[in-house]
Amino acid sequence: MSPPRADWHLRGRANFRSRQAVAVDPLLARRQWLTLARCIEARGGVVVAAESPSAELTGMPYAAECGQIVGDEVRGWSLILPSMWAPHRRGERDVWGSLAREMKLAVKAPAAGIWEAQGDVAVFQGVTLLFYGGRTTREGLSSVRDYFDGEVMLVETREPAFHGNMALLPLEAAGTLVVCPAVLQGDSFERLQLRFGRDVLLEVSEADIREYVTNGLPMARELLAPTVTSPEALAPLTARGVELVRVDLSELCDKAGGASRCLVSRAFIDLARHPVPDYACLDEVAARIEADQ
């Protein structure tokens, strides 16, 4: 994760919420980010926090695009860095690459095209879903495809699902794949039905994904969902046994357009072999956030 800076502001305004949003309150955004980070650690996660070194890197809080960790304990783990669509976000990869090397992770990068990392990666029932058609291009996806082992399915999306994590939400513990057929292109939806079965898929509308129903962060049976998502839109998820934890992200989501799932790049690695630098531990970052309030 990456906390917004005390001088954080909207810069690119490249999604359907940020285009018309009023100015953000950066100190409130920092407090909201910290609330989400502490929710994650309270549920057994470990937050590794890279602070942005420059006011120009306003996209860094949306760490789903920081990269994707791949590999295993035998071959080792690597961070595949992104190749970002927005020019003002391209400098982020240097920060993430440096942190990854400090954590003894190998670092790799796409050879061509646009690839926006975990924003366009999902895993469900052992299948890796790789998305393109929003911001990630087919060329960018092809340049990283061979880093992903096992069964892989390619899924094509369209706006307003500028990332795959707007089109589809895997809820592994609930045995449910939340999906918006309206933003899937070609035969993508039919292939999902064939692979996972119609009963597993929970269909939602384009209006629902504009409320970020697909952008909550799942942790076991809980979903850390932004408060911008209405109870009505979330009701079908709770009917399948999902337990909701509402997180106020008015600055980071309601205005800037990225919800709890967008704020995290998650991985399952052994931190004894890949230790977190002290400066990136949540307690240290939290102390700096609390000091500036």
C-alpha positions as CSV (number, residue, x, y, z in Angstrom):
1,M,0.0,0.0,0.0
2,S,1.0,3.7,-0.3
3,P,-0.5,6.4,1.9
4,P,-1.6,9.7,0.2
5,R,0.9,12.5,0.9
6,A,-0.1,15.5,3.1
7,D,-0.1,17.5,-0.2
8,W,-2.0,14.9,-2.2
9,H,-4.3,16.2,-4.9
10,L,-6.2,15.0,-7.9
11,R,-4.1,15.2,-11.0
12,G,-5.0,12.9,-13.9
13,R,-8.8,13.0,-13.3
14,A,-9.0,10.0,-15.7
15,N,-12.0,8.1,-14.3
16,F,-15.8,8.7,-14.2
17,R,-15.7,10.0,-10.6
18,S,-12.5,12.1,-10.5
19,R,-13.4,13.9,-13.7
20,Q,-16.0,16.0,-12.0
21,A,-14.9,15.8,-8.3
22,V,-14.3,18.8,-6.1
23,A,-10.8,19.1,-4.4
24,V,-9.8,16.4,-2.0
25,D,-8.9,16.9,1.7
26,P,-5.4,15.2,1.8
27,L,-5.2,14.9,5.6
28,L,-8.6,13.3,5.8
29,A,-7.6,11.0,2.9
30,R,-4.5,9.9,5.0
31,R,-6.7,9.1,8.0
32,Q,-9.1,7.1,5.8
33,W,-6.2,5.2,4.3
34,L,-4.8,4.4,7.7
35,T,-8.3,3.1,8.8
36,L,-8.3,0.7,5.9
37,A,-4.7,-0.4,6.5
38,R,-5.4,-1.1,10.2
39,C,-8.5,-3.1,9.2
40,I,-6.2,-5.3,7.0
41,E,-3.7,-5.9,9.8
42,A,-6.5,-6.6,12.3
43,R,-7.5,-9.5,10.1
44,G,-4.0,-11.0,9.8
45,G,-2.5,-9.1,6.9
46,V,0.8,-7.3,7.0
47,V,0.8,-3.9,5.4
48,V,4.0,-2.9,3.5
49,A,3.8,0.8,3.0
50,A,5.8,2.8,0.4
51,E,5.5,6.5,0.9
52,S,5.6,8.6,-2.3
53,P,8.8,10.7,-2.6
54,S,7.2,13.3,-4.9
55,A,4.0,15.4,-5.0
56,E,3.9,14.5,-8.7
57,L,3.2,10.8,-8.0
58,T,-0.4,11.3,-7.1
59,G,-1.5,7.9,-8.3
60,M,0.7,5.9,-5.8
61,P,-2.1,5.3,-3.3
62,Y,-3.8,3.1,-5.9
63,A,-1.2,0.3,-5.2
64,A,-3.1,-2.4,-7.1
65,E,-1.1,-1.0,-10.0
66,C,2.3,-1.2,-8.2
67,G,2.9,-4.6,-9.8
68,Q,2.2,-8.3,-9.3
69,I,4.2,-10.8,-7.2
70,V,4.6,-14.1,-8.9
71,G,6.6,-17.3,-8.3
72,D,6.9,-19.9,-5.5
73,E,9.1,-20.9,-2.6
74,V,11.2,-23.1,-4.8
75,R,12.0,-20.8,-7.7
76,G,11.7,-17.6,-5.6
77,W,9.4,-14.6,-5.9
78,S,9.4,-11.7,-8.4
79,L,7.6,-8.4,-8.7
80,I,6.5,-7.7,-12.2
81,L,6.4,-4.0,-12.5
82,P,3.6,-2.2,-14.4
83,S,3.7,-0.2,-17.6
84,M,1.2,2.5,-16.9
85,W,-1.2,4.2,-19.3
86,A,-1.1,7.7,-17.5
87,P,2.2,9.5,-18.0
88,H,2.2,11.0,-14.5
89,R,2.1,7.5,-13.0
90,R,5.0,6.0,-14.8
91,G,7.6,7.1,-12.2
92,E,5.9,5.0,-9.5
93,R,7.6,1.8,-10.7
94,D,11.0,3.1,-9.6
95,V,9.7,3.4,-6.0
96,W,8.1,0.0,-6.0
97,G,11.1,-1.6,-7.7
98,S,13.4,-0.2,-5.1
99,L,11.3,-1.5,-2.2
100,A,11.0,-4.9,-3.8
101,R,14.8,-5.2,-4.1
102,E,15.1,-4.2,-0.5
103,M,12.8,-7.1,0.3
104,K,15.0,-9.5,-1.7
105,L,12.4,-9.9,-4.5
106,A,13.5,-10.2,-8.1
107,V,12.2,-7.4,-10.3
108,K,11.0,-7.7,-13.8
109,A,9.1,-5.5,-16.2
110,P,6.8,-5.8,-19.3
111,A,8.7,-5.7,-22.6
112,A,6.0,-3.8,-24.5
113,G,2.5,-2.3,-24.3
114,I,0.5,-1.1,-21.4
115,W,0.0,-3.4,-18.4
116,E,-1.5,-2.1,-15.2
117,A,-0.6,-5.0,-12.9
118,Q,-3.0,-6.3,-10.2
119,G,-5.7,-4.0,-11.3
120,D,-6.0,-6.4,-14.2
121,V,-5.2,-9.7,-12.4
122,A,-7.6,-11.9,-10.3
123,V,-7.5,-15.4,-9.1
124,F,-10.5,-17.7,-8.5
125,Q,-10.5,-21.5,-7.8
126,G,-6.9,-21.8,-8.9
127,V,-7.5,-20.0,-12.2
128,T,-5.6,-16.7,-13.0
129,L,-7.8,-14.2,-14.8
130,L,-5.8,-11.6,-16.8
131,F,-7.8,-8.6,-18.2
132,Y,-7.2,-6.3,-21.1
133,G,-9.2,-3.8,-23.1
134,G,-9.6,-1.1,-20.4
135,R,-6.2,0.5,-19.9
136,T,-4.1,-2.7,-20.2
137,T,-3.6,-3.5,-23.9
138,R,-3.4,-6.9,-25.5
139,E,0.2,-6.3,-26.3
140,G,1.0,-5.4,-22.7
141,L,-0.8,-8.5,-21.4
142,S,1.0,-10.7,-23.9
143,S,4.4,-9.3,-22.6
144,V,3.7,-10.7,-19.1
145,R,1.6,-13.7,-19.8
146,D,4.5,-16.2,-19.5
147,Y,5.2,-15.1,-15.9
148,F,1.9,-16.7,-14.8
149,D,1.9,-20.4,-14.2
150,G,-1.0,-22.9,-14.2
151,E,-4.4,-22.3,-15.7
152,V,-4.8,-18.8,-17.2
153,M,-7.9,-17.2,-18.7
154,L,-7.9,-14.0,-20.7
155,V,-10.9,-11.6,-20.2
156,E,-11.6,-8.6,-22.3
157,T,-13.3,-5.5,-20.8
158,R,-14.5,-2.1,-21.8
159,E,-15.2,1.3,-20.0
160,P,-16.3,2.1,-17.4
161,A,-14.4,-1.0,-16.3
162,F,-11.0,0.6,-16.9
163,H,-9.5,-2.2,-14.9
164,G,-10.5,-5.9,-14.6
165,N,-11.1,-5.3,-10.9
166,M,-14.1,-3.2,-11.8
167,A,-15.6,-5.9,-14.0
168,L,-15.1,-8.9,-11.7
169,L,-14.7,-9.7,-7.9
170,P,-13.6,-13.1,-6.8
171,L,-15.1,-14.1,-3.4
172,E,-13.3,-17.4,-2.8
173,A,-14.6,-18.0,0.7
174,A,-18.2,-17.6,-0.5
175,G,-17.7,-19.6,-3.7
176,T,-18.9,-16.7,-5.7
177,L,-17.5,-14.8,-8.7
178,V,-19.2,-11.3,-8.9
179,V,-19.2,-10.3,-12.5
180,C,-20.7,-7.5,-14.7
181,P,-21.5,-9.1,-18.1
182,A,-22.3,-5.7,-19.6
183,V,-18.6,-4.6,-19.6
184,L,-17.2,-7.9,-20.9
185,Q,-16.3,-8.1,-24.5
186,G,-16.5,-10.9,-27.1
187,D,-17.1,-14.3,-25.6
188,S,-15.5,-13.5,-22.2
189,F,-18.7,-14.0,-20.2
190,E,-19.6,-17.2,-21.9
191,R,-16.2,-18.7,-21.2
192,L,-16.5,-17.7,-17.5
193,Q,-19.8,-19.5,-17.4
194,L,-18.4,-22.6,-19.0
195,R,-15.4,-22.7,-16.7
196,F,-17.0,-22.0,-13.3
197,G,-20.7,-22.7,-13.8
198,R,-23.7,-20.4,-13.9
199,D,-24.5,-20.9,-10.2
200,V,-21.1,-19.6,-9.1
201,L,-21.5,-16.4,-11.0
202,L,-23.3,-13.5,-9.4
203,E,-24.3,-11.0,-12.1
204,V,-24.3,-7.3,-11.3
205,S,-25.2,-4.3,-13.5
206,E,-23.1,-1.5,-14.9
207,A,-24.8,0.8,-12.5
208,D,-23.7,-1.4,-9.6
209,I,-20.0,-1.3,-10.7
210,R,-20.2,2.5,-10.8
211,E,-21.0,2.1,-7.1
212,Y,-17.9,0.0,-6.7
213,V,-19.7,-3.2,-5.8
214,T,-16.9,-5.1,-7.4
215,N,-14.1,-3.1,-5.6
216,G,-14.4,-4.2,-2.0
217,L,-11.4,-6.0,-0.6
218,P,-12.2,-9.6,0.4
219,M,-10.5,-11.1,3.5
220,A,-11.8,-14.6,4.2
221,R,-15.7,-14.2,4.4
222,E,-15.5,-10.4,5.1
223,L,-15.5,-7.7,2.4
224,L,-14.0,-4.4,3.3
225,A,-16.4,-2.3,1.2
226,P,-16.3,1.5,0.6
227,T,-19.3,3.3,2.1
228,V,-20.0,4.8,-1.4
229,T,-21.5,1.4,-2.3
230,S,-25.2,1.3,-1.4
231,P,-26.6,-1.5,0.9
232,E,-29.0,-2.4,-2.0
233,A,-26.1,-3.0,-4.3
234,L,-24.4,-5.2,-1.7
235,A,-27.4,-7.2,-0.7
236,P,-26.9,-10.0,-3.2
237,L,-23.4,-10.5,-1.8
238,T,-24.6,-10.7,1.8
239,A,-27.2,-13.2,0.6
240,R,-24.3,-15.5,-0.3
241,G,-22.8,-15.3,3.1
242,V,-20.4,-12.3,2.7
243,E,-19.9,-10.3,5.9
244,L,-19.6,-6.6,5.2
245,V,-17.2,-4.2,6.9
246,R,-17.9,-0.6,5.7
247,V,-14.9,1.7,5.4
248,D,-15.3,5.4,4.7
249,L,-13.1,6.3,1.7
250,S,-14.9,9.5,0.7
251,E,-11.7,11.2,-0.5
252,L,-9.9,8.2,-2.0
253,C,-12.9,6.6,-3.6
254,D,-16.0,8.9,-3.8
255,K,-13.9,11.7,-5.2
256,A,-10.7,10.1,-6.7
257,G,-12.3,6.9,-8.0
258,G,-10.4,4.1,-6.4
259,A,-11.9,1.8,-3.7
260,S,-10.5,-0.5,-1.1
261,R,-9.4,-3.2,-3.6
262,C,-7.7,-0.6,-5.7
263,L,-5.6,0.6,-2.7
264,V,-4.0,-2.8,-2.2
265,S,-1.6,-5.1,-4.1
266,R,-1.8,-8.4,-2.2
267,A,0.6,-11.3,-2.2
268,F,1.2,-14.4,-0.2
269,I,4.9,-14.7,0.6
270,D,7.2,-15.6,3.5
271,L,8.2,-12.4,5.2
272,A,11.0,-14.2,7.1
273,R,12.7,-14.6,3.7
274,H,11.5,-11.2,2.4
275,P,11.7,-8.9,5.4
276,V,9.9,-5.6,5.4
277,P,12.2,-2.5,6.0
278,D,11.4,-0.7,9.2
279,Y,10.4,2.5,7.4
280,A,7.7,0.6,5.4
281,C,6.1,-1.0,8.5
282,L,2.6,0.3,9.2
283,D,3.4,1.4,12.8
284,E,6.1,3.8,11.6
285,V,4.0,5.1,8.7
286,A,1.0,5.5,11.0
287,A,3.0,7.6,13.5
288,R,3.9,10.0,10.7
289,I,0.3,10.2,9.6
290,E,-1.0,10.9,13.1
291,A,1.7,13.5,13.7
292,D,0.5,15.6,10.7
293,Q,-3.1,15.8,11.8
